[in-house]
């Protein structure tokens, strides 16, 4: 997560072989779901399960090792390695993963057919992306212990994660998957590949008002913006709704 808002990688397949295609008249897509460096792949577990139930192919890479190392480049490399040679993918990023999507798309063996930002930061059209607003970064520096931040769930005080994920079992799964990352991770700036915003189709799914400026940026690029307003971790709590919107984007 890159705004002030409060498992291992896996592949699941049902009814799809290779890349996207059509199965009995319906679209079968290949989704790659990238988690925020501040959380773990467990945040995508329930969306992945629902998409798989619908017959789509789903890969959820883990980039946590790169986040713990404090290196966004390692995050990208880990994701690229886990995606492998899959073709016709829909590349989806949540929260802080949004800043990594253009680099990831640029380094994949086969470029994705679509980029989808889910309550995520949208990088600039050119130049470099900051990974965190300066005011929040200054506050995080005061929270770091020997340069390492507490788990993301502890950034906002007692009860914050409880309200974001009321279901105890899901909350426990998400919290158990949280990495502790060095505050230095946010010192980097991520260069964006030339022409990334027009190289493939884009779309934005807005879950919380904190990311409305990014949704406006997506709209300015001519991308569809779907508002599914609730809370930042609704990919955990409203997985069926998020999966439905993602699947719907592949038919438009």
Order of alpha helices (4+ residues) and beta strands (2+ residues): beta-beta-beta-beta-alpha-beta-alpha-alpha-beta-alpha-beta-beta-alpha-alpha-alpha-beta-alpha-beta-alpha-beta-alpha-alpha
